[in-house]
Each structure stands twice: as structure tokens, then as C-alpha cells.
């Protein structure tokens, strides 16, 4: 079976497996336990447009998780079929951000980079944030100003309550190439931690699409 699980898919499927396992600890009713397991399996399978029988069977293993050891084994099984995030080099950064002189890619081990949902980093001196993500099948780079806020908030990308800031970029107004309008999202200041929690790229994709439209 070939790799078919993105890192965001992996986070979501593993979360459903944990919900099924730990949720089942709260009742002695086997019917309720099984209903919860099937619900979690359905949710995990629904994030894919189509699945091969072997892929369905892999996700269906959630039903048979009855111990911490089996949960850990399921985690390992999922990791065998991950689609790695591309390795980003300085050449990649130069291509995606041609106007940002002397910009370098963050230094990460390849194994850590392959597990990213997106790559993001801050230029605190310039108060900017740079993001590289897969969008419409290819790597895409977006940049904008980043202004931290003094208290925690809900991140638009990972939906966690974390230290956030306003990531804002200017785009050309439709129908007028001389005017610009700003769009922004409150997102995590720590992009690596954010990426590790993203279970769906829908909001990230929508934001990039609007920036690139």
C-alpha cells in the first residue's frame, strides 16, 4: 500500500483513535463503546474523497484499540503511510520569495521537516512572518506583517488556544491594480507548534487562495 496520509490527515486520524479509545473508558456499555468507535472511524474515513479497501481497513483498526500499547501500534502503522512535506532549502526560499533578499530557510532536520503541515517562521526584526505550504499541488510562499498580541487566542489554522498574533498581507483590489486591501488572520506565533496541531488545511488553503487571487 502506497503512502496516502498527509501530516494534517495523520493528526486528525490519530485524534479520532484517541477519542475512540479514551472515550470508551467512560462507559461499561459495549454498545455505546462500539457506537463511539464506529463514529470515530467514519469521521476519519470521511476526510478522504476515496479510499482503497486496504486504506479503509487501516483506519478501521481504530475499532480494535483496547490498550495504550495498541494505540501506540496504530500510531506507528499510520506513520508508515505518511506523505512527507517537501524538504525546503535556501534555493526553495529564494524561488518562493524572490524580493526578500538574504532570506534563509529555517534550519530543521529533514525528519522533522517531513512531518510538517506547513513551514512558517518569523523575522522579528522586520516584524514579518513567512509561510511555505503545499497549495494546489505545489509549494507556495506567502508573507506578511506579524504583530503579536499580549494574550492567548484561538489560532485560525490549528484552532488551539495559544500565543497568537495578527498575520496581515496586502493584496491588489479587484479591478484596480493601483489599490490594495489588507487581509489577515490571527495565527500562532510559534509556527512549528501550530503545524504539529493542524488537523485540516482548509483554513490555511482558503487564506492562501485569497492572497493569491
C-alpha positions in Angstrom: 0.0 0.0 0.0 1.4 3.4 -1.0 1.5 6.5 1.2 -1.7 8.4 1.2 -1.9 10.3 4.5 -0.8 13.9 4.8 0.5 15.1 8.1 -2.7 17.0 8.7 -4.7 13.8 8.0 -2.4 11.9 10.4 -3.1 14.4 13.2 -6.9 14.1 12.6 -6.9 10.3 12.3 -4.8 9.8 15.4 -7.1 12.2 17.3 -10.1 10.1 16.3 -8.3 7.0 17.5 -7.6 8.7 20.9 -11.2 9.8 21.1 -12.4 6.3 20.5 -10.0 4.7 23.0 -10.2 7.2 25.8 -14.0 7.8 25.3 -14.6 4.1 25.7 -13.1 4.2 29.2 -16.1 6.3 30.3 -18.7 3.6 30.0 -19.2 -0.1 30.6 -21.8 -0.4 27.9 -20.3 -2.3 25.0 -23.0 -1.0 22.6 -22.0 2.6 23.5 -18.3 1.8 23.1 -18.8 0.3 19.7 -21.0 3.2 18.5 -18.3 5.6 19.5 -15.6 3.6 17.7 -17.7 3.4 14.5 -18.4 7.2 14.7 -14.7 7.9 15.0 -13.8 5.6 12.2 -16.5 7.3 10.0 -15.1 10.7 10.8 -11.5 9.6 10.0 -12.5 8.0 6.7 -14.7 10.9 5.7 -11.7 13.3 5.2 -10.7 11.3 2.1 -12.7 11.6 -1.2 -12.0 7.9 -2.0 -10.2 5.1 -0.2 -8.9 1.7 -1.4 -10.1 -1.3 0.7 -6.7 -1.6 2.3 -6.8 2.0 3.3 -10.2 1.7 4.8 -9.0 -1.4 6.7 -6.1 0.5 8.1 -8.3 3.3 9.5 -10.8 0.7 10.6 -8.2 -0.7 13.0 -9.4 2.1 15.4 -12.2 -0.3 16.3 -9.7 -2.8 17.8 -7.7 -0.4 20.0 -8.3 -1.5 23.6 -5.0 -0.6 25.3 -2.3 2.1 25.3 0.0 -0.4 23.5 -2.5 -0.9 20.7 -2.9 2.8 20.4 0.8 3.3 20.1 1.0 0.5 17.5 -1.8 2.1 15.5 0.2 5.4 15.6 3.2 3.5 14.2 1.1 2.0 11.4 -0.2 5.3 10.3 3.3 6.7 10.1 4.2 4.0 7.6 1.9 5.7 5.0 2.7 9.3 5.5 3.2 11.7 2.6 6.3 13.7 3.7 6.3 17.5 3.5 9.0 18.5 0.9 12.4 19.5 2.1 12.8 23.3 1.9 16.2 24.6 1.0 17.6 28.1 0.7 17.1 27.7 -3.1 13.4 27.0 -2.5 13.1 30.1 -0.3 14.8 32.3 -2.9 12.4 31.0 -5.6 9.3 31.5 -3.5 10.3 34.9 -2.0 12.4 36.5 -4.8 12.1 40.0 -3.4 13.2 39.1 0.1 16.9 39.5 -0.1 19.2 37.3 2.0 16.2 35.3 3.4 17.3 31.8 4.5 15.3 28.7 5.2 14.9 27.7 8.8 17.4 25.0 9.9 15.5 21.8 10.7 16.4 18.2 10.5 15.0 16.5 7.4 13.0 14.1 9.5 11.4 17.0 11.4 10.7 18.9 8.2 9.0 15.9 6.6 6.4 15.9 9.4 5.3 19.5 8.8 1.9 20.6 7.6 3.4 23.9 6.7 6.7 25.7 7.3 6.5 29.1 9.0 9.0 31.4 10.7 9.2 34.9 12.0 11.6 37.7 11.1 11.2 39.6 14.4 13.4 42.5 13.3 11.2 43.3 10.4 8.0 42.1 12.2 7.2 39.7 9.4 6.2 36.1 9.1 6.9 33.8 6.2 4.9 30.7 5.4 5.5 27.9 2.9 2.8 25.4 2.3 1.6 22.9 -0.3 -1.3 24.6 -2.2 -3.0 23.2 -5.4 -0.3 20.5 -5.6 2.8 22.7 -5.3 4.8 24.6 -2.8 3.6 28.2 -2.3 5.1 31.0 -0.3 3.2 33.8 1.4 4.5 36.6 3.6 3.1 39.5 5.6 3.4 41.6 8.7 3.1 39.8 12.1 2.1 41.6 15.2 1.9 39.5 18.4 -0.9 40.2 20.8 -0.4 40.2 24.6 -2.8 37.4 25.5 -3.6 33.9 24.1 -6.2 33.4 21.4 -7.6 30.8 19.1 -5.4 30.2 16.0 -7.2 30.3 12.7 -5.1 27.4 11.4 -4.8 24.9 14.3 -7.7 26.0 16.4 -5.6 25.8 19.6 -5.7 28.4 22.4 -2.1 29.7 22.0 0.0 32.8 21.9 -1.1 34.4 18.6 -0.5 37.4 16.5 -2.1 39.2 13.5 -0.6 37.9 10.3 -1.6 40.5 7.7 -0.8 40.9 4.0 -1.8 43.4 1.3 -3.3 42.2 -1.9 -4.4 44.1 -5.0 -8.0 45.2 -5.0 -10.0 43.5 -7.8 -10.5 45.8 -10.8 -7.9 48.3 -9.7 -4.2 47.5 -9.9 -3.2 50.7 -8.0 -5.2 50.0 -4.9 -4.5 47.4 -2.2 -6.5 45.9 0.6 -5.3 44.1 3.7 -6.4 40.7 4.8 -5.3 39.0 7.9 -5.7 36.1 10.4 -4.8 35.6 14.0 -2.4 32.7 14.0 0.1 31.1 16.3 3.4 33.0 16.9 5.1 29.6 17.0 4.6 28.1 13.6 6.3 24.8 14.3 3.9 24.1 17.3 1.0 25.3 15.1 1.9 22.9 12.3 2.0 20.0 14.8 -1.6 20.6 15.7 -3.2 21.3 12.4 -5.8 18.6 11.6 -7.2 20.2 8.5 -5.7 22.6 6.0 -9.0 24.1 4.9 -8.5 27.5 6.6 -4.8 27.7 5.5 -5.7 26.8 1.9 -8.5 29.4 1.9 -6.2 32.1 3.2 -3.5 31.3 0.7 -6.1 31.2 -2.1 -7.4 34.7 -1.1 -3.8 36.0 -1.0 -3.0 34.6 -4.4 -6.3 35.5 -6.1 
